Amino acid sequence: MIANILVALVALLHAYFLVLEMFLWDKPAGLRAFGQTLEQAQASKVLAANQGLYNGFLAAGLLWGLSLGSAGFGVKVFFLACVLVAGLYGAATASRKILFVQALPAAVGLALLLLS
């Protein structure tokens, strides 16, 4: 049950990332979250929306896995692994903060899921 709570939390985080990247990228909340100027955000808005869409797919996959109950084990493992890899890549290439915000929750969720 704790593993599923963490899976749901990771899904909610990625739904929040979708909102930030697709709809709030060049708004005050998005500018604060990503430490950008309005000019930088406007120049990268289309790319951010695309990135947000991918985060939405990750959230949807995790929620799908949860909706399947015990039959969703493989689906949850796959999508948590995707989140973990994306978080590690983001931490290595964009911001170390991503390691703690994205990769760590996915890693803990994956570990708990595999131990359950």
Backbone as XML, in Angstrom:
<?xml version="1.0"?>
<chain id="A" units="angstrom">
  <residue number="1" name="MET">
    <atom name="N" x="0.830" y="-1.200" z="0.000"/>
    <atom name="CA" x="0.000" y="0.000" z="0.000"/>
    <atom name="C" x="0.874" y="1.264" z="0.000"/>
  </residue>
  <residue number="2" name="ILE">
    <atom name="N" x="1.964" y="1.264" z="0.773"/>
    <atom name="CA" x="2.847" y="2.427" z="0.802"/>
    <atom name="C" x="3.451" y="2.656" z="-0.575"/>
  </residue>
  <residue number="3" name="ALA">
    <atom name="N" x="3.799" y="1.570" z="-1.255"/>
    <atom name="CA" x="4.354" y="1.695" z="-2.607"/>
    <atom name="C" x="3.347" y="2.361" z="-3.532"/>
  </residue>
  <residue number="4" name="ASN">
    <atom name="N" x="2.090" y="1.954" z="-3.450"/>
    <atom name="CA" x="1.063" y="2.545" z="-4.313"/>
    <atom name="C" x="0.815" y="4.009" z="-3.979"/>
  </residue>
  <residue number="5" name="ILE">
    <atom name="N" x="0.933" y="4.375" z="-2.723"/>
    <atom name="CA" x="0.794" y="5.785" z="-2.341"/>
    <atom name="C" x="1.913" y="6.596" z="-2.985"/>
  </residue>
  <residue number="6" name="LEU">
    <atom name="N" x="3.124" y="6.054" z="-2.965"/>
    <atom name="CA" x="4.245" y="6.758" z="-3.580"/>
    <atom name="C" x="4.101" y="6.816" z="-5.096"/>
  </residue>
  <residue number="7" name="VAL">
    <atom name="N" x="3.589" y="5.747" z="-5.702"/>
    <atom name="CA" x="3.326" y="5.764" z="-7.141"/>
    <atom name="C" x="2.320" y="6.868" z="-7.465"/>
  </residue>
  <residue number="8" name="ALA">
    <atom name="N" x="1.278" y="6.975" z="-6.669"/>
    <atom name="CA" x="0.275" y="8.029" z="-6.877"/>
    <atom name="C" x="0.899" y="9.412" z="-6.696"/>
  </residue>
  <residue number="9" name="LEU">
    <atom name="N" x="1.777" y="9.557" z="-5.721"/>
    <atom name="CA" x="2.445" y="10.833" z="-5.501"/>
    <atom name="C" x="3.311" y="11.217" z="-6.705"/>
  </residue>
  <residue number="10" name="VAL">
    <atom name="N" x="4.055" y="10.255" z="-7.238"/>
    <atom name="CA" x="4.880" y="10.515" z="-8.426"/>
    <atom name="C" x="3.982" y="10.893" z="-9.605"/>
  </residue>
  <residue number="11" name="ALA">
    <atom name="N" x="2.851" y="10.218" z="-9.745"/>
    <atom name="CA" x="1.907" y="10.559" z="-10.815"/>
    <atom name="C" x="1.391" y="11.987" z="-10.651"/>
  </residue>
  <residue number="12" name="LEU">
    <atom name="N" x="1.046" y="12.361" z="-9.430"/>
    <atom name="CA" x="0.558" y="13.717" z="-9.174"/>
    <atom name="C" x="1.643" y="14.758" z="-9.442"/>
  </residue>
  <residue number="13" name="LEU">
    <atom name="N" x="2.871" y="14.444" z="-9.073"/>
    <atom name="CA" x="3.981" y="15.354" z="-9.373"/>
    <atom name="C" x="4.096" y="15.590" z="-10.875"/>
  </residue>
  <residue number="14" name="HIS">
    <atom name="N" x="3.968" y="14.516" z="-11.648"/>
    <atom name="CA" x="4.106" y="14.662" z="-13.097"/>
    <atom name="C" x="2.906" y="15.364" z="-13.725"/>
  </residue>
  <residue number="15" name="ALA">
    <atom name="N" x="1.751" y="15.216" z="-13.122"/>
    <atom name="CA" x="0.597" y="16.000" z="-13.584"/>
    <atom name="C" x="0.846" y="17.483" z="-13.299"/>
  </residue>
  <residue number="16" name="TYR">
    <atom name="N" x="1.439" y="17.770" z="-12.146"/>
    <atom name="CA" x="1.792" y="19.148" z="-11.804"/>
    <atom name="C" x="2.845" y="19.693" z="-12.768"/>
  </residue>
  <residue number="17" name="PHE">
    <atom name="N" x="3.844" y="18.868" z="-13.114"/>
    <atom name="CA" x="4.853" y="19.294" z="-14.088"/>
    <atom name="C" x="4.198" y="19.609" z="-15.429"/>
  </residue>
  <residue number="18" name="LEU">
    <atom name="N" x="3.205" y="18.799" z="-15.820"/>
    <atom name="CA" x="2.469" y="19.061" z="-17.062"/>
    <atom name="C" x="1.856" y="20.450" z="-17.017"/>
  </residue>
  <residue number="19" name="VAL">
    <atom name="N" x="1.177" y="20.774" z="-15.934"/>
    <atom name="CA" x="0.528" y="22.084" z="-15.806"/>
    <atom name="C" x="1.565" y="23.203" z="-15.852"/>
  </residue>
  <residue number="20" name="LEU">
    <atom name="N" x="2.647" y="23.041" z="-15.095"/>
    <atom name="CA" x="3.693" y="24.069" z="-15.086"/>
    <atom name="C" x="4.276" y="24.286" z="-16.482"/>
  </residue>
  <residue number="21" name="GLU">
    <atom name="N" x="4.581" y="23.206" z="-17.168"/>
    <atom name="CA" x="5.280" y="23.312" z="-18.444"/>
    <atom name="C" x="4.360" y="23.663" z="-19.610"/>
  </residue>
  <residue number="22" name="MET">
    <atom name="N" x="3.130" y="23.199" z="-19.575"/>
    <atom name="CA" x="2.228" y="23.467" z="-20.698"/>
    <atom name="C" x="1.445" y="24.769" z="-20.554"/>
  </residue>
  <residue number="23" name="PHE">
    <atom name="N" x="1.100" y="25.124" z="-19.323"/>
    <atom name="CA" x="0.182" y="26.246" z="-19.143"/>
    <atom name="C" x="0.749" y="27.420" z="-18.335"/>
  </residue>
  <residue number="24" name="LEU">
    <atom name="N" x="1.743" y="27.153" z="-17.500"/>
    <atom name="CA" x="2.256" y="28.213" z="-16.627"/>
    <atom name="C" x="3.707" y="28.580" z="-16.914"/>
  </residue>
  <residue number="25" name="TRP">
    <atom name="N" x="4.268" y="28.056" z="-17.986"/>
    <atom name="CA" x="5.681" y="28.237" z="-18.306"/>
    <atom name="C" x="6.105" y="29.707" z="-18.285"/>
  </residue>
  <residue number="26" name="ASP">
    <atom name="N" x="5.311" y="30.571" z="-18.903"/>
    <atom name="CA" x="5.672" y="31.991" z="-18.982"/>
    <atom name="C" x="4.839" y="32.866" z="-18.037"/>
  </residue>
  <residue number="27" name="LYS">
    <atom name="N" x="4.247" y="32.225" z="-17.041"/>
    <atom name="CA" x="3.493" y="32.929" z="-16.008"/>
    <atom name="C" x="4.368" y="32.994" z="-14.750"/>
  </residue>
  <residue number="28" name="PRO">
    <atom name="N" x="4.009" y="33.824" z="-13.767"/>
    <atom name="CA" x="4.852" y="33.958" z="-12.572"/>
    <atom name="C" x="5.207" y="32.624" z="-11.888"/>
  </residue>
  <residue number="29" name="ALA">
    <atom name="N" x="4.252" y="31.719" z="-11.774"/>
    <atom name="CA" x="4.540" y="30.428" z="-11.115"/>
    <atom name="C" x="5.571" y="29.625" z="-11.898"/>
  </residue>
  <residue number="30" name="GLY">
    <atom name="N" x="5.453" y="29.599" z="-13.198"/>
    <atom name="CA" x="6.408" y="28.882" z="-14.037"/>
    <atom name="C" x="7.774" y="29.537" z="-14.040"/>
  </residue>
  <residue number="31" name="LEU">
    <atom name="N" x="7.794" y="30.853" z="-14.092"/>
    <atom name="CA" x="9.063" y="31.574" z="-14.075"/>
    <atom name="C" x="9.821" y="31.302" z="-12.769"/>
  </residue>
  <residue number="32" name="ARG">
    <atom name="N" x="9.086" y="31.298" z="-11.645"/>
    <atom name="CA" x="9.705" y="31.011" z="-10.340"/>
    <atom name="C" x="10.198" y="29.562" z="-10.274"/>
  </residue>
  <residue number="33" name="ALA">
    <atom name="N" x="9.358" y="28.641" z="-10.721"/>
    <atom name="CA" x="9.690" y="27.215" z="-10.620"/>
    <atom name="C" x="10.949" y="26.863" z="-11.406"/>
  </residue>
  <residue number="34" name="PHE">
    <atom name="N" x="11.118" y="27.513" z="-12.551"/>
    <atom name="CA" x="12.233" y="27.154" z="-13.420"/>
    <atom name="C" x="13.327" y="28.221" z="-13.471"/>
  </residue>
  <residue number="35" name="GLY">
    <atom name="N" x="13.177" y="29.272" z="-12.681"/>
    <atom name="CA" x="14.211" y="30.294" z="-12.580"/>
    <atom name="C" x="14.558" y="30.955" z="-13.900"/>
  </residue>
  <residue number="36" name="GLN">
    <atom name="N" x="13.532" y="31.297" z="-14.659"/>
    <atom name="CA" x="13.754" y="31.911" z="-15.968"/>
    <atom name="C" x="13.223" y="33.339" z="-16.001"/>
  </residue>
  <residue number="37" name="THR">
    <atom name="N" x="13.721" y="34.079" z="-16.965"/>
    <atom name="CA" x="13.146" y="35.388" z="-17.247"/>
    <atom name="C" x="11.965" y="35.180" z="-18.186"/>
  </residue>
  <residue number="38" name="LEU">
    <atom name="N" x="11.130" y="36.187" z="-18.293"/>
    <atom name="CA" x="10.001" y="36.105" z="-19.204"/>
    <atom name="C" x="10.481" y="35.896" z="-20.641"/>
  </residue>
  <residue number="39" name="GLU">
    <atom name="N" x="11.555" y="36.554" z="-21.014"/>
    <atom name="CA" x="12.088" y="36.434" z="-22.379"/>
    <atom name="C" x="12.552" y="35.002" z="-22.659"/>
  </residue>
  <residue number="40" name="GLN">
    <atom name="N" x="13.262" y="34.403" z="-21.704"/>
    <atom name="CA" x="13.707" y="33.016" z="-21.863"/>
    <atom name="C" x="12.512" y="32.073" z="-21.986"/>
  </residue>
  <residue number="41" name="ALA">
    <atom name="N" x="11.517" y="32.292" z="-21.152"/>
    <atom name="CA" x="10.334" y="31.430" z="-21.161"/>
    <atom name="C" x="9.566" y="31.554" z="-22.473"/>
  </residue>
  <residue number="42" name="GLN">
    <atom name="N" x="9.418" y="32.767" z="-22.958"/>
    <atom name="CA" x="8.699" y="32.949" z="-24.223"/>
    <atom name="C" x="9.434" y="32.286" z="-25.381"/>
  </residue>
  <residue number="43" name="ALA">
    <atom name="N" x="10.762" y="32.317" z="-25.336"/>
    <atom name="CA" x="11.555" y="31.720" z="-26.408"/>
    <atom name="C" x="11.495" y="30.191" z="-26.389"/>
  </residue>
  <residue number="44" name="SER">
    <atom name="N" x="11.228" y="29.609" z="-25.237"/>
    <atom name="CA" x="11.236" y="28.145" z="-25.122"/>
    <atom name="C" x="9.857" y="27.559" z="-24.824"/>
  </residue>
  <residue number="45" name="LYS">
    <atom name="N" x="8.821" y="28.349" z="-24.956"/>
    <atom name="CA" x="7.474" y="27.937" z="-24.575"/>
    <atom name="C" x="7.000" y="26.690" z="-25.317"/>
  </residue>
  <residue number="46" name="VAL">
    <atom name="N" x="7.256" y="26.597" z="-26.611"/>
    <atom name="CA" x="6.805" y="25.442" z="-27.396"/>
    <atom name="C" x="7.529" y="24.173" z="-26.945"/>
  </residue>
  <residue number="47" name="LEU">
    <atom name="N" x="8.818" y="24.286" z="-26.683"/>
    <atom name="CA" x="9.582" y="23.126" z="-26.205"/>
    <atom name="C" x="9.086" y="22.678" z="-24.829"/>
  </residue>
  <residue number="48" name="ALA">
    <atom name="N" x="8.796" y="23.639" z="-23.976"/>
    <atom name="CA" x="8.310" y="23.314" z="-22.636"/>
    <atom name="C" x="6.954" y="22.617" z="-22.699"/>
  </residue>
  <residue number="49" name="ALA">
    <atom name="N" x="6.095" y="23.048" z="-23.592"/>
    <atom name="CA" x="4.788" y="22.416" z="-23.733"/>
    <atom name="C" x="4.945" y="20.961" z="-24.170"/>
  </residue>
  <residue number="50" name="ASN">
    <atom name="N" x="5.881" y="20.716" z="-25.066"/>
    <atom name="CA" x="6.150" y="19.350" z="-25.506"/>
    <atom name="C" x="6.647" y="18.509" z="-24.332"/>
  </residue>
  <residue number="51" name="GLN">
    <atom name="N" x="7.550" y="19.074" z="-23.557"/>
    <atom name="CA" x="8.072" y="18.390" z="-22.372"/>
    <atom name="C" x="6.949" y="18.114" z="-21.378"/>
  </residue>
  <residue number="52" name="GLY">
    <atom name="N" x="6.058" y="19.071" z="-21.206"/>
    <atom name="CA" x="4.925" y="18.891" z="-20.310"/>
    <atom name="C" x="4.024" y="17.757" z="-20.743"/>
  </residue>
  <residue number="53" name="LEU">
    <atom name="N" x="3.836" y="17.642" z="-22.047"/>
    <atom name="CA" x="3.009" y="16.559" z="-22.576"/>
    <atom name="C" x="3.613" y="15.200" z="-22.214"/>
  </residue>
  <residue number="54" name="TYR">
    <atom name="N" x="4.926" y="15.073" z="-22.339"/>
    <atom name="CA" x="5.590" y="13.823" z="-21.962"/>
    <atom name="C" x="5.415" y="13.537" z="-20.473"/>
  </residue>
  <residue number="55" name="ASN">
    <atom name="N" x="5.492" y="14.559" z="-19.647"/>
    <atom name="CA" x="5.249" y="14.356" z="-18.217"/>
    <atom name="C" x="3.820" y="13.889" z="-17.969"/>
  </residue>
  <residue number="56" name="GLY">
    <atom name="N" x="2.890" y="14.382" z="-18.767"/>
    <atom name="CA" x="1.513" y="13.925" z="-18.663"/>
    <atom name="C" x="1.368" y="12.454" z="-19.015"/>
  </residue>
  <residue number="57" name="PHE">
    <atom name="N" x="2.116" y="12.004" z="-20.011"/>
    <atom name="CA" x="2.082" y="10.581" z="-20.370"/>
    <atom name="C" x="2.633" y="9.714" z="-19.239"/>
  </residue>
  <residue number="58" name="LEU">
    <atom name="N" x="3.685" y="10.202" z="-18.572"/>
    <atom name="CA" x="4.225" y="9.457" z="-17.432"/>
    <atom name="C" x="3.184" y="9.361" z="-16.314"/>
  </residue>
  <residue number="59" name="ALA">
    <atom name="N" x="2.520" y="10.470" z="-16.030"/>
    <atom name="CA" x="1.474" y="10.466" z="-15.002"/>
    <atom name="C" x="0.350" y="9.512" z="-15.387"/>
  </residue>
  <residue number="60" name="ALA">
    <atom name="N" x="-0.067" y="9.558" z="-16.638"/>
    <atom name="CA" x="-1.150" y="8.689" z="-17.098"/>
    <atom name="C" x="-0.760" y="7.216" z="-16.981"/>
  </residue>
  <residue number="61" name="GLY">
    <atom name="N" x="0.467" y="6.895" z="-17.331"/>
    <atom name="CA" x="0.922" y="5.511" z="-17.229"/>
    <atom name="C" x="0.927" y="5.018" z="-15.794"/>
  </residue>
  <residue number="62" name="LEU">
    <atom name="N" x="1.375" y="5.856" z="-14.871"/>
    <atom name="CA" x="1.380" y="5.468" z="-13.463"/>
    <atom name="C" x="-0.043" y="5.296" z="-12.927"/>
  </residue>
  <residue number="63" name="LEU">
    <atom name="N" x="-0.928" y="6.192" z="-13.310"/>
    <atom name="CA" x="-2.328" y="6.067" z="-12.878"/>
    <atom name="C" x="-2.982" y="4.836" z="-13.494"/>
  </residue>
  <residue number="64" name="TRP">
    <atom name="N" x="-2.637" y="4.543" z="-14.729"/>
    <atom name="CA" x="-3.136" y="3.334" z="-15.380"/>
    <atom name="C" x="-2.682" y="2.100" z="-14.592"/>
  </residue>
  <residue number="65" name="GLY">
    <atom name="N" x="-1.395" y="2.057" z="-14.249"/>
    <atom name="CA" x="-0.886" y="0.934" z="-13.463"/>
    <atom name="C" x="-1.609" y="0.789" z="-12.143"/>
  </residue>
  <residue number="66" name="LEU">
    <atom name="N" x="-1.867" y="1.905" z="-11.479"/>
    <atom name="CA" x="-2.611" y="1.858" z="-10.217"/>
    <atom name="C" x="-4.030" y="1.345" z="-10.420"/>
  </residue>
  <residue number="67" name="SER">
    <atom name="N" x="-4.651" y="1.750" z="-11.515"/>
    <atom name="CA" x="-6.040" y="1.349" z="-11.768"/>
    <atom name="C" x="-6.186" y="-0.146" z="-12.034"/>
  </residue>
  <residue number="68" name="LEU">
    <atom name="N" x="-5.099" y="-0.798" z="-12.415"/>
    <atom name="CA" x="-5.140" y="-2.229" z="-12.713"/>
    <atom name="C" x="-4.997" y="-3.102" z="-11.472"/>
  </residue>
  <residue number="69" name="GLY">
    <atom name="N" x="-4.762" y="-2.475" z="-10.321"/>
    <atom name="CA" x="-4.575" y="-3.246" z="-9.094"/>
    <atom name="C" x="-3.303" y="-4.067" z="-9.171"/>
  </residue>
  <residue number="70" name="SER">
    <atom name="N" x="-3.353" y="-5.287" z="-8.670"/>
    <atom name="CA" x="-2.149" y="-6.129" z="-8.665"/>
    <atom name="C" x="-1.691" y="-6.485" z="-10.079"/>
  </residue>
  <residue number="71" name="ALA">
    <atom name="N" x="-2.591" y="-6.473" z="-11.032"/>
    <atom name="CA" x="-2.222" y="-6.757" z="-12.428"/>
    <atom name="C" x="-1.402" y="-5.621" z="-13.035"/>
  </residue>
  <residue number="72" name="GLY">
    <atom name="N" x="-1.354" y="-4.468" z="-12.377"/>
    <atom name="CA" x="-0.624" y="-3.319" z="-12.904"/>
    <atom name="C" x="0.816" y="-3.236" z="-12.441"/>
  </residue>
  <residue number="73" name="PHE">
    <atom name="N" x="1.305" y="-4.270" z="-11.773"/>
    <atom name="CA" x="2.673" y="-4.252" z="-11.252"/>
    <atom name="C" x="3.690" y="-3.905" z="-12.333"/>
  </residue>
  <residue number="74" name="GLY">
    <atom name="N" x="3.652" y="-4.601" z="-13.453"/>
    <atom name="CA" x="4.612" y="-4.370" z="-14.537"/>
    <atom name="C" x="4.489" y="-2.980" z="-15.134"/>
  </residue>
  <residue number="75" name="VAL">
    <atom name="N" x="3.276" y="-2.486" z="-15.236"/>
    <atom name="CA" x="3.041" y="-1.147" z="-15.782"/>
    <atom name="C" x="3.657" y="-0.104" z="-14.851"/>
  </residue>
  <residue number="76" name="LYS">
    <atom name="N" x="3.447" y="-0.260" z="-13.552"/>
    <atom name="CA" x="4.018" y="0.680" z="-12.580"/>
    <atom name="C" x="5.541" y="0.629" z="-12.596"/>
  </residue>
  <residue number="77" name="VAL">
    <atom name="N" x="6.103" y="-0.566" z="-12.665"/>
    <atom name="CA" x="7.561" y="-0.701" z="-12.718"/>
    <atom name="C" x="8.098" y="0.005" z="-13.957"/>
  </residue>
  <residue number="78" name="PHE">
    <atom name="N" x="7.474" y="-0.232" z="-15.105"/>
    <atom name="CA" x="7.943" y="0.377" z="-16.351"/>
    <atom name="C" x="7.916" y="1.904" z="-16.267"/>
  </residue>
  <residue number="79" name="PHE">
    <atom name="N" x="6.784" y="2.469" z="-15.840"/>
    <atom name="CA" x="6.676" y="3.931" z="-15.822"/>
    <atom name="C" x="7.533" y="4.567" z="-14.726"/>
  </residue>
  <residue number="80" name="LEU">
    <atom name="N" x="7.687" y="3.912" z="-13.581"/>
    <atom name="CA" x="8.603" y="4.444" z="-12.575"/>
    <atom name="C" x="10.042" y="4.404" z="-13.088"/>
  </residue>
  <residue number="81" name="ALA">
    <atom name="N" x="10.400" y="3.347" z="-13.813"/>
    <atom name="CA" x="11.745" y="3.276" z="-14.394"/>
    <atom name="C" x="11.939" y="4.395" z="-15.413"/>
  </residue>
  <residue number="82" name="CYS">
    <atom name="N" x="10.916" y="4.683" z="-16.206"/>
    <atom name="CA" x="10.999" y="5.800" z="-17.161"/>
    <atom name="C" x="11.206" y="7.121" z="-16.434"/>
  </residue>
  <residue number="83" name="VAL">
    <atom name="N" x="10.455" y="7.341" z="-15.368"/>
    <atom name="CA" x="10.594" y="8.565" z="-14.576"/>
    <atom name="C" x="11.999" y="8.646" z="-13.986"/>
  </residue>
  <residue number="84" name="LEU">
    <atom name="N" x="12.496" y="7.532" z="-13.473"/>
    <atom name="CA" x="13.823" y="7.509" z="-12.873"/>
    <atom name="C" x="14.904" y="7.857" z="-13.902"/>
  </residue>
  <residue number="85" name="VAL">
    <atom name="N" x="14.837" y="7.246" z="-15.062"/>
    <atom name="CA" x="15.825" y="7.531" z="-16.111"/>
    <atom name="C" x="15.736" y="8.989" z="-16.550"/>
  </residue>
  <residue number="86" name="ALA">
    <atom name="N" x="14.512" y="9.486" z="-16.740"/>
    <atom name="CA" x="14.344" y="10.894" z="-17.125"/>
    <atom name="C" x="14.886" y="11.818" z="-16.044"/>
  </residue>
  <residue number="87" name="GLY">
    <atom name="N" x="14.662" y="11.474" z="-14.776"/>
    <atom name="CA" x="15.161" y="12.289" z="-13.678"/>
    <atom name="C" x="16.678" y="12.277" z="-13.591"/>
  </residue>
  <residue number="88" name="LEU">
    <atom name="N" x="17.283" y="11.128" z="-13.804"/>
    <atom name="CA" x="18.749" y="11.044" z="-13.792"/>
    <atom name="C" x="19.349" y="11.837" z="-14.942"/>
  </residue>
  <residue number="89" name="TYR">
    <atom name="N" x="18.735" y="11.723" z="-16.104"/>
    <atom name="CA" x="19.221" y="12.474" z="-17.268"/>
    <atom name="C" x="19.063" y="13.980" z="-17.041"/>
  </residue>
  <residue number="90" name="GLY">
    <atom name="N" x="17.910" y="14.372" z="-16.531"/>
    <atom name="CA" x="17.676" y="15.791" z="-16.251"/>
    <atom name="C" x="18.631" y="16.342" z="-15.211"/>
  </residue>
  <residue number="91" name="ALA">
    <atom name="N" x="18.930" y="15.538" z="-14.194"/>
    <atom name="CA" x="19.867" y="15.982" z="-13.158"/>
    <atom name="C" x="21.276" y="16.133" z="-13.724"/>
  </residue>
  <residue number="92" name="ALA">
    <atom name="N" x="21.634" y="15.257" z="-14.671"/>
    <atom name="CA" x="22.971" y="15.313" z="-15.257"/>
    <atom name="C" x="23.111" y="16.433" z="-16.280"/>
  </residue>
  <residue number="93" name="THR">
    <atom name="N" x="22.019" y="16.801" z="-16.938"/>
    <atom name="CA" x="22.118" y="17.751" z="-18.048"/>
    <atom name="C" x="21.485" y="19.112" z="-17.792"/>
  </residue>
  <residue number="94" name="ALA">
    <atom name="N" x="20.510" y="19.186" z="-16.886"/>
    <atom name="CA" x="19.787" y="20.449" z="-16.719"/>
    <atom name="C" x="19.954" y="21.051" z="-15.328"/>
  </residue>
  <residue number="95" name="SER">
    <atom name="N" x="19.588" y="20.303" z="-14.299"/>
    <atom name="CA" x="19.626" y="20.841" z="-12.938"/>
    <atom name="C" x="19.716" y="19.701" z="-11.932"/>
  </residue>
  <residue number="96" name="ARG">
    <atom name="N" x="20.628" y="19.823" z="-11.004"/>
    <atom name="CA" x="20.783" y="18.796" z="-9.968"/>
    <atom name="C" x="19.507" y="18.659" z="-9.140"/>
  </residue>
  <residue number="97" name="LYS">
    <atom name="N" x="18.714" y="19.707" z="-9.055"/>
    <atom name="CA" x="17.448" y="19.701" z="-8.314"/>
    <atom name="C" x="16.519" y="18.590" z="-8.802"/>
  </residue>
  <residue number="98" name="ILE">
    <atom name="N" x="16.598" y="18.268" z="-10.087"/>
    <atom name="CA" x="15.737" y="17.236" z="-10.683"/>
    <atom name="C" x="16.002" y="15.876" z="-10.034"/>
  </residue>
  <residue number="99" name="LEU">
    <atom name="N" x="17.223" y="15.664" z="-9.578"/>
    <atom name="CA" x="17.563" y="14.411" z="-8.911"/>
    <atom name="C" x="16.666" y="14.195" z="-7.694"/>
  </residue>
  <residue number="100" name="PHE">
    <atom name="N" x="16.403" y="15.249" z="-6.950"/>
    <atom name="CA" x="15.626" y="15.138" z="-5.722"/>
    <atom name="C" x="14.121" y="15.245" z="-5.960"/>
  </residue>
  <residue number="101" name="VAL">
    <atom name="N" x="13.728" y="16.030" z="-6.954"/>
    <atom name="CA" x="12.308" y="16.259" z="-7.212"/>
    <atom name="C" x="11.690" y="15.134" z="-8.036"/>
  </residue>
  <residue number="102" name="GLN">
    <atom name="N" x="12.465" y="14.557" z="-8.948"/>
    <atom name="CA" x="11.916" y="13.564" z="-9.861"/>
    <atom name="C" x="12.526" y="12.177" z="-9.664"/>
  </residue>
  <residue number="103" name="ALA">
    <atom name="N" x="13.848" y="12.077" z="-9.693"/>
    <atom name="CA" x="14.485" y="10.763" z="-9.672"/>
    <atom name="C" x="14.354" y="10.066" z="-8.313"/>
  </residue>
  <residue number="104" name="LEU">
    <atom name="N" x="14.576" y="10.793" z="-7.229"/>
    <atom name="CA" x="14.526" y="10.168" z="-5.909"/>
    <atom name="C" x="13.146" y="9.591" z="-5.576"/>
  </residue>
  <residue number="105" name="PRO">
    <atom name="N" x="12.048" y="10.341" z="-5.761"/>
    <atom name="CA" x="10.741" y="9.735" z="-5.487"/>
    <atom name="C" x="10.475" y="8.496" z="-6.355"/>
  </residue>
  <residue number="106" name="ALA">
    <atom name="N" x="10.900" y="8.541" z="-7.614"/>
    <atom name="CA" x="10.705" y="7.387" z="-8.485"/>
    <atom name="C" x="11.531" y="6.201" z="-8.005"/>
  </residue>
  <residue number="107" name="ALA">
    <atom name="N" x="12.769" y="6.444" z="-7.593"/>
    <atom name="CA" x="13.634" y="5.365" z="-7.118"/>
    <atom name="C" x="13.077" y="4.727" z="-5.853"/>
  </residue>
  <residue number="108" name="VAL">
    <atom name="N" x="12.614" y="5.549" z="-4.924"/>
    <atom name="CA" x="12.039" y="5.022" z="-3.684"/>
    <atom name="C" x="10.759" y="4.243" z="-4.001"/>
  </residue>
  <residue number="109" name="GLY">
    <atom name="N" x="9.916" y="4.793" z="-4.858"/>
    <atom name="CA" x="8.691" y="4.100" z="-5.247"/>
    <atom name="C" x="8.985" y="2.770" z="-5.924"/>
  </residue>
  <residue number="110" name="LEU">
    <atom name="N" x="9.966" y="2.757" z="-6.792"/>
    <atom name="CA" x="10.353" y="1.538" z="-7.494"/>
    <atom name="C" x="10.882" y="0.505" z="-6.492"/>
  </residue>
  <residue number="111" name="ALA">
    <atom name="N" x="11.722" y="0.943" z="-5.587"/>
    <atom name="CA" x="12.263" y="0.025" z="-4.571"/>
    <atom name="C" x="11.139" y="-0.566" z="-3.710"/>
  </residue>
  <residue number="112" name="LEU">
    <atom name="N" x="10.241" y="0.293" z="-3.260"/>
    <atom name="CA" x="9.126" y="-0.202" z="-2.429"/>
    <atom name="C" x="8.233" y="-1.149" z="-3.207"/>
  </residue>
  <residue number="113" name="LEU">
    <atom name="N" x="8.005" y="-0.838" z="-4.464"/>
    <atom name="CA" x="7.165" y="-1.689" z="-5.304"/>
    <atom name="C" x="7.813" y="-3.061" z="-5.491"/>
  </residue>
  <residue number="114" name="LEU">
    <atom name="N" x="9.108" y="-3.073" z="-5.752"/>
    <atom name="CA" x="9.815" y="-4.335" z="-5.961"/>
    <atom name="C" x="9.930" y="-5.159" z="-4.675"/>
  </residue>
  <residue number="115" name="LEU">
    <atom name="N" x="9.936" y="-4.491" z="-3.535"/>
    <atom name="CA" x="9.995" y="-5.195" z="-2.252"/>
    <atom name="C" x="8.641" y="-5.686" z="-1.769"/>
  </residue>
  <residue number="116" name="SER">
    <atom name="N" x="7.572" y="-5.175" z="-2.380"/>
    <atom name="CA" x="6.229" y="-5.560" z="-1.907"/>
    <atom name="C" x="5.776" y="-6.888" z="-2.453"/>
  </residue>
</chain>
